[in-house]
Amino acid sequence: MKTLILNVDRDNDYGIKVNVTGPVIGYAECYNAAMKMISTDPEESDANALFGAVHHYETLKSRGEDVEIALITGDEDVGERSDEVISHQLDEVLSSGEFSDVVLVTDGAEDDYIIPLIVSRVKIRYVKHIIVRHNENIESVYYYIVRALKDKKLVNKIIIPFGLVFLTYGIVSLILLILSMLVTGSKAIPSSSGAVTFVTIVLGGYFVERGFNLGNRMLQLLSSFKKYAEETRVSFISYVVAASLVLSGITASYVGTTQYFSVPLDAVLVFFSYFVWWLYAAVFAIESGNAVEMLLTNRTGVKRIIYGLAFSLAVAMVIFGMLNYIRYELGYAPFSFAASNVIILISGIIIAVASSIVHRYYSDNGNEDKMTPLERSIFDEK
């Protein structure tokens, strides 16, 4: 029985960079794949690892051992998807011959992920690490950092929470610094606290962007806007109106707050209580545009938009009532004002519950309209 010399490219750099699809079986095929990779990207560690596997194949072959060599590639989506692809390719390689054991040749950083997939199918004879000598520590650290940012499991469990913590801390610190400046009349932010605040906001923003892939989402949004504009769709106009309402709401809320309210905390509460209605108006504009377009193109899904608008109205009422009740608790508003806002808050809760019950009823009975992918509402889940 043969010994399999196995090299694994977990994130499919071979497929992405040189269009080599795994599994690659055989000495000549693996050697050509390594040559393509090193010619395209001389700094790629996967090329060094595959050349190391080729060299080890030659060494064992010279000793008279019966060996075979193979390269398997994963997927750019590192995690469940890549490991699933690796499992399928590994089964394909093992079915191509009778192998007694495997010699795993890697760059040293992905062993923890690959070894369990292999030992569940065949015995590992030993693991050989191929890492550039003068750059071993840097290579390993760099590998772990880059792979951590690509691993969705690790992103969801660690990077996103840390990013939200940093971002929240930075924003809260910035608000407190601004309030302190307003109270003391200072015109400069302290350098030490300002630097810490700036660093935490930047770091938190970077982690959140990487975790939620906000850059690609923004590009997709801009692409959608461009597509809507080219097709002169009504929904595009509604997005423009919504953006204008948000900007107008920020301005109007700021002007109305600064003219009549001097206490900083009270002014912040009033600002958001004003702005929540402008924000609801923006949502209403977007969904109205979607509804009009559905009616013009004989699409279904208007009922779902109505449910969504009712629920978002309820949320706006709850937020408005809660903010103004907080003003009463802090002594910034009279009891009569608080009582009326409690009524608004309770009414919002009732509307939210009622709209949810109606929505659930129609969904469970299959009477709810269905929409095509292009006509999705902003209230739909992905």
FILO-521594 format. One record per residue (C-alpha): x, y, z; residue in one letter. Coordinates in Angstrom, 2 decimals, m for minus. Example, Ala and Ser with C-alpha at 12.3 -4.5 7.8 and 13.67 -1.06 7.14 Angstrom:
BEGIN
PT       u       v       w residu
PT   12.30   m4.50    7.80      A
PT   13.67   m1.06    7.14      S
REM end
This chain:
BEGIN
PT       u       v       w residu
PT    0.00    0.00    0.00      M
PT    1.11    3.53   m0.71      K
PT    1.96    6.48    1.49      T
PT    0.21    9.68    0.48      L
PT    2.18   12.94    0.62      I
PT   m0.59   15.46    1.21      L
PT   m0.52   19.25    1.01      N
PT   m3.58   21.32    1.90      V
PT   m4.46   24.86    0.77      D
PT   m7.36   25.59    3.11      R
PT   m8.34   29.02    1.74      D
PT   m8.00   28.03   m1.95      N
PT   m5.21   30.43   m2.92      D
PT   m4.36   28.11   m5.80      Y
PT   m7.85   28.41   m7.21      G
PT   m8.05   32.17   m6.72      I
PT   m4.57   33.16   m7.87      K
PT   m3.62   30.62  m10.53      V
PT   m6.95   28.92  m11.34      N
PT   m5.81   25.48  m10.13      V
PT   m8.74   23.39   m8.93      T
PT   m8.21   20.64   m6.40      G
PT   m7.64   17.84   m5.97      P
PT   m4.34   17.77   m7.84      V
PT   m2.91   14.24   m7.87      I
PT    0.50   13.20   m9.14      G
PT    4.08   14.43   m9.05      Y
PT    4.05   16.34  m12.36      A
PT    0.68   17.99  m11.72      E
PT    1.66   19.16   m8.22      C
PT    5.04   20.41   m9.45      Y
PT    3.35   22.45  m12.22      N
PT    0.83   23.89   m9.74      A
PT    3.65   24.97   m7.41      A
PT    5.51   26.55  m10.35      M
PT    2.41   28.51  m11.36      K
PT    1.93   29.79   m7.83      M
PT    5.56   30.78   m7.22      I
PT    5.66   32.54  m10.61      S
PT    2.49   34.49   m9.81      T
PT    3.20   35.24   m6.15      D
PT    6.80   34.57   m5.01      P
PT    5.89   35.44   m1.41      E
PT    3.04   32.92   m1.15      E
PT    3.70   30.39    1.65      S
PT    1.41   27.82    0.00      D
PT    3.89   27.56   m2.91      A
PT    6.74   26.85   m0.48      N
PT    4.65   24.21    1.27      A
PT    3.81   22.43   m1.99      L
PT    7.44   22.54   m3.13      F
PT    8.31   21.06    0.25      G
PT    5.81   18.26   m0.38      A
PT    7.32   17.64   m3.83      V
PT   10.83   17.48   m2.33      H
PT    9.70   15.08    0.39      H
PT    8.07   12.91   m2.29      Y
PT   11.41   12.73   m4.11      E
PT   13.21   11.86   m0.86      T
PT   10.90    8.96    0.01      L
PT   10.87    7.79   m3.59      K
PT   14.67    7.63   m3.59      S
PT   14.48    5.36   m0.54      R
PT   12.40    2.91   m2.51      G
PT    9.08    3.67   m0.81      E
PT    5.80    3.49   m2.71      D
PT    4.41    7.03   m2.46      V
PT    1.92    9.37   m4.13      E
PT    1.52   13.12   m3.81      I
PT   m1.63   15.25   m3.87      A
PT   m2.79   18.80   m3.28      L
PT   m6.29   19.54   m2.02      I
PT   m7.79   23.01   m1.92      T
PT  m10.55   24.43    0.23      G
PT  m12.60   27.55   m0.28      D
PT  m12.15   31.30    0.10      E
PT  m14.90   31.19    2.73      D
PT  m12.63   29.73    5.44      V
PT  m14.56   27.72    8.02      G
PT  m17.41   25.28    7.48      E
PT  m17.49   25.82    3.73      R
PT  m13.76   25.31    3.16      S
PT  m13.59   22.25    5.44      D
PT  m16.54   20.71    3.64      E
PT  m14.77   21.14    0.28      V
PT  m11.54   19.70    1.76      I
PT  m13.44   16.65    3.06      S
PT  m14.92   15.92   m0.38      H
PT  m11.57   16.34   m2.13      Q
PT   m9.80   14.19    0.46      L
PT  m12.32   11.40   m0.12      D
PT  m11.70   11.70   m3.86      E
PT   m7.93   11.43   m3.41      V
PT   m8.18    8.44   m1.05      L
PT  m10.54    6.65   m3.46      S
PT   m7.94    6.98   m6.26      S
PT   m5.68    4.33   m4.66      G
PT   m4.98    2.22   m1.61      E
PT   m3.13    4.27    1.02      F
PT   m1.84    2.95    4.30      S
PT   m1.00    6.32    5.80      D
PT   m0.51   10.01    5.09      V
PT    2.43   12.37    5.46      V
PT    0.94   15.82    5.95      L
PT    3.11   18.67    4.63      V
PT    1.93   22.13    5.71      T
PT    3.20   25.62    6.40      D
PT    2.64   24.94   10.10      G
PT   m0.29   27.20   10.90      A
PT   m3.34   25.22    9.76      E
PT   m2.64   21.85   11.40      D
PT   m5.29   22.26   14.11      D
PT   m8.00   22.56   11.45      Y
PT   m6.82   19.94    8.95      I
PT   m5.61   17.04   11.10      I
PT   m9.06   16.02   12.49      P
PT  m10.42   15.76    8.94      L
PT   m7.58   13.46    7.92      I
PT   m7.35   11.16   10.97      V
PT  m11.07   10.41   10.67      S
PT  m10.26    8.70    7.32      R
PT   m6.65    7.49    7.36      V
PT   m3.66    7.25    9.72      K
PT   m1.19   10.14    9.74      I
PT    2.36    8.88    9.61      R
PT    3.81   12.25   10.63      Y
PT    3.50   15.99    9.93      V
PT    6.24   17.95    8.19      K
PT    6.29   21.74    8.51      H
PT    7.57   23.91    5.68      I
PT    8.19   27.48    6.88      I
PT   10.73   29.96    5.51      V
PT   13.52   29.87    8.08      R
PT   14.37   33.53    8.32      H
PT   10.72   34.48    8.67      N
PT    9.22   31.63   10.72      E
PT    7.80   33.62   13.64      N
PT    6.55   36.46   11.47      I
PT    5.02   34.01    9.02      E
PT    3.13   32.11   11.72      S
PT    1.84   35.27   13.44      V
PT    0.85   36.82   10.12      Y
PT   m0.91   33.63    9.08      Y
PT   m2.97   33.44   12.25      Y
PT   m3.96   37.11   12.04      I
PT   m5.00   36.90    8.39      V
PT   m6.84   33.61    8.80      R
PT   m8.58   34.88   11.95      A
PT  m10.00   37.80    9.98      L
PT  m11.28   35.36    7.33      K
PT  m12.69   32.68    9.66      D
PT  m16.38   33.50   10.09      K
PT  m16.72   31.43   13.27      K
PT  m13.88   33.33   14.94      L
PT  m15.18   36.65   13.57      V
PT  m18.66   36.09   15.00      N
PT  m17.41   34.89   18.40      K
PT  m14.46   37.22   19.04      I
PT  m13.80   39.98   16.51      I
PT  m17.33   41.40   16.29      I
PT  m17.90   41.47   20.10      P
PT  m14.50   43.11   20.66      F
PT  m15.23   45.59   17.90      G
PT  m18.60   46.51   19.39      L
PT  m17.01   46.93   22.84      V
PT  m14.27   49.21   21.50      F
PT  m16.71   51.19   19.35      L
PT  m19.24   51.61   22.17      T
PT  m16.53   52.68   24.61      Y
PT  m15.14   55.18   22.10      G
PT  m18.53   56.70   21.26      I
PT  m19.56   56.98   24.92      V
PT  m16.20   58.57   25.76      S
PT  m16.62   61.03   22.90      L
PT  m20.12   62.00   24.07      I
PT  m18.88   62.49   27.62      L
PT  m15.98   64.64   26.39      L
PT  m18.36   66.81   24.36      I
PT  m20.75   67.19   27.31      L
PT  m17.80   68.07   29.56      S
PT  m16.71   70.74   27.08      M
PT  m20.23   72.19   26.99      L
PT  m20.48   72.30   30.79      V
PT  m17.02   73.75   31.44      T
PT  m16.95   75.99   28.38      G
PT  m13.65   74.48   27.26      S
PT  m12.73   74.65   23.59      K
PT  m10.13   71.87   23.53      A
PT  m10.30   68.14   24.17      I
PT   m7.65   66.79   26.61      P
PT   m4.91   65.14   24.55      S
PT   m4.66   61.91   26.58      S
PT   m8.38   61.10   26.77      S
PT   m8.90   62.34   23.21      G
PT   m6.20   60.02   21.87      A
PT   m7.63   57.00   23.70      V
PT  m11.10   57.83   22.42      T
PT   m9.89   58.22   18.85      F
PT   m7.91   54.96   18.91      V
PT  m10.80   52.92   20.37      T
PT  m13.26   54.32   17.81      I
PT  m10.92   53.56   14.91      V
PT  m10.08   50.08   16.24      L
PT  m13.70   49.27   17.00      G
PT  m14.82   50.57   13.61      G
PT  m12.20   48.44   11.85      Y
PT  m13.20   45.26   13.68      F
PT  m16.91   45.91   13.10      V
PT  m16.29   46.61    9.41      E
PT  m14.31   43.40    9.03      R
PT  m16.87   41.40   10.99      G
PT  m19.96   42.61    9.15      F
PT  m18.15   43.15    5.83      N
PT  m19.56   46.69    5.67      L
PT  m17.29   47.73    2.82      G
PT  m18.75   45.17    0.42      N
PT  m22.25   45.89    1.69      R
PT  m21.80   49.59    0.92      M
PT  m20.51   48.75   m2.56      L
PT  m23.53   46.52   m3.13      Q
PT  m25.82   49.29   m1.92      L
PT  m24.22   51.82   m4.27      L
PT  m24.48   49.30   m7.10      S
PT  m28.17   48.84   m6.33      S
PT  m28.70   52.61   m6.36      F
PT  m26.96   52.81   m9.74      K
PT  m29.11   49.98  m11.08      K
PT  m32.31   51.60   m9.80      Y
PT  m31.31   54.94  m11.31      A
PT  m30.59   53.35  m14.69      E
PT  m33.96   51.60  m14.66      E
PT  m35.70   54.82  m13.46      T
PT  m37.43   52.84  m10.75      R
PT  m39.78   54.56   m8.31      V
PT  m37.99   52.97   m5.37      S
PT  m34.79   54.83   m6.27      F
PT  m36.62   58.16   m5.91      I
PT  m37.97   57.00   m2.56      S
PT  m34.42   56.31   m1.32      Y
PT  m33.36   59.80   m2.38      V
PT  m36.35   61.28   m0.54      V
PT  m35.53   59.17    2.53      A
PT  m31.91   60.36    2.58      A
PT  m33.12   63.97    2.27      S
PT  m35.53   63.45    5.16      L
PT  m32.76   62.07    7.37      V
PT  m30.49   65.03    6.65      L
PT  m33.36   67.47    7.13      S
PT  m34.34   65.72   10.34      G
PT  m30.85   66.05   11.78      I
PT  m30.78   69.75   10.95      T
PT  m34.32   70.51   12.16      A
PT  m33.88   68.51   15.36      S
PT  m30.60   70.24   16.13      Y
PT  m32.00   73.72   15.49      V
PT  m35.16   73.06   17.52      G
PT  m33.15   71.61   20.39      T
PT  m30.47   74.30   20.65      T
PT  m33.00   77.15   20.52      Q
PT  m35.17   76.07   23.44      Y
PT  m33.15   73.66   25.60      F
PT  m29.91   74.64   27.31      S
PT  m29.16   71.67   29.60      V
PT  m26.88   69.32   27.60      P
PT  m28.46   66.00   28.66      L
PT  m31.99   67.34   28.20      D
PT  m31.01   68.68   24.78      A
PT  m29.71   65.24   23.73      V
PT  m32.96   63.55   24.82      L
PT  m35.07   66.13   23.01      V
PT  m32.94   65.84   19.88      F
PT  m33.48   62.09   19.62      F
PT  m37.19   62.38   20.45      S
PT  m37.54   64.81   17.52      Y
PT  m35.33   62.87   15.18      F
PT  m37.12   59.53   15.66      V
PT  m40.12   60.90   13.69      W
PT  m37.91   62.10   10.85      W
PT  m36.35   58.66   10.76      L
PT  m39.77   57.04   10.62      Y
PT  m40.71   59.40    7.79      A
PT  m37.64   58.19    5.87      A
PT  m38.68   54.55    6.37      V
PT  m42.21   55.45    5.32      F
PT  m40.90   57.10    2.14      A
PT  m38.83   54.04    1.19      I
PT  m41.64   51.58    1.78      E
PT  m44.20   53.79    0.03      S
PT  m41.96   53.84   m3.02      G
PT  m41.68   50.04   m2.92      N
PT  m45.46   49.73   m2.57      A
PT  m46.11   52.05   m5.52      V
PT  m43.65   50.12   m7.67      E
PT  m45.29   46.82   m6.74      M
PT  m48.69   48.16   m7.75      L
PT  m47.36   49.57  m11.04      L
PT  m45.63   46.29  m11.95      T
PT  m48.38   44.00  m10.60      N
PT  m46.08   42.59   m7.93      R
PT  m47.31   41.22   m4.62      T
PT  m46.06   42.00   m1.14      G
PT  m47.92   45.20   m0.23      V
PT  m49.45   43.57    2.86      K
PT  m46.05   42.89    4.30      R
PT  m45.06   46.52    3.82      I
PT  m48.20   47.64    5.67      I
PT  m47.35   45.34    8.59      Y
PT  m43.80   46.64    8.64      G
PT  m44.87   50.27    8.63      L
PT  m47.31   49.64   11.47      A
PT  m44.63   47.93   13.52      F
PT  m42.03   50.64   12.85      S
PT  m44.60   53.28   13.83      L
PT  m45.07   51.40   17.11      A
PT  m41.30   51.35   17.68      V
PT  m41.11   55.10   17.04      A
PT  m43.94   55.74   19.52      M
PT  m42.25   53.58   22.19      V
PT  m38.90   55.33   21.74      I
PT  m40.51   58.78   21.73      F
PT  m42.55   58.05   24.84      G
PT  m39.63   56.50   26.69      M
PT  m37.25   59.40   25.94      L
PT  m39.75   61.96   27.18      N
PT  m40.55   59.90   30.27      Y
PT  m36.82   59.83   31.04      I
PT  m36.88   63.63   30.80      R
PT  m39.59   63.66   33.47      Y
PT  m37.61   61.29   35.70      E
PT  m34.58   63.59   35.42      L
PT  m36.71   66.62   36.33      G
PT  m36.68   68.27   32.91      Y
PT  m40.44   67.89   32.21      A
PT  m43.70   68.17   34.24      P
PT  m45.86   65.21   35.25      F
PT  m48.65   66.06   32.79      S
PT  m46.13   65.89   29.94      F
PT  m44.88   62.53   31.20      A
PT  m48.42   61.13   31.50      A
PT  m49.23   61.93   27.88      S
PT  m46.01   60.30   26.71      N
PT  m46.69   57.19   28.79      V
PT  m49.99   56.91   26.89      I
PT  m48.06   57.20   23.61      I
PT  m45.62   54.52   24.81      L
PT  m48.41   52.11   25.79      I
PT  m50.22   52.77   22.51      S
PT  m47.03   51.90   20.64      G
PT  m46.74   48.61   22.50      I
PT  m50.36   47.76   21.70      I
PT  m49.87   48.56   18.00      I
PT  m46.68   46.46   17.91      A
PT  m48.39   43.45   19.51      V
PT  m51.46   43.78   17.27      A
PT  m49.44   44.08   14.06      S
PT  m47.28   41.11   15.08      S
PT  m50.37   38.97   15.79      I
PT  m51.95   39.88   12.45      V
PT  m48.66   39.26   10.63      H
PT  m48.20   35.88   12.33      R
PT  m51.80   34.89   11.56      Y
PT  m51.45   35.55    7.84      Y
PT  m48.01   33.91    7.72      S
PT  m49.20   30.74    9.48      D
PT  m52.24   30.44    7.23      N
PT  m50.26   30.99    4.03      G
PT  m52.26   34.08    3.07      N
PT  m49.36   36.50    3.12      E
PT  m48.21   37.89   m0.19      D
PT  m44.91   36.72   m1.54      K
PT  m42.38   38.99   m3.20      M
PT  m39.77   38.38   m5.81      T
PT  m36.12   39.03   m4.81      P
PT  m36.03   42.41   m6.54      L
PT  m39.05   43.67   m4.63      E
PT  m37.91   42.84   m1.09      R
PT  m38.90   45.23    1.64      S
PT  m36.37   46.57    4.14      I
PT  m38.34   44.69    6.80      F
PT  m37.57   41.30    5.23      D
PT  m34.92   39.02    6.64      E
PT  m32.13   37.93    4.40      K
REM end
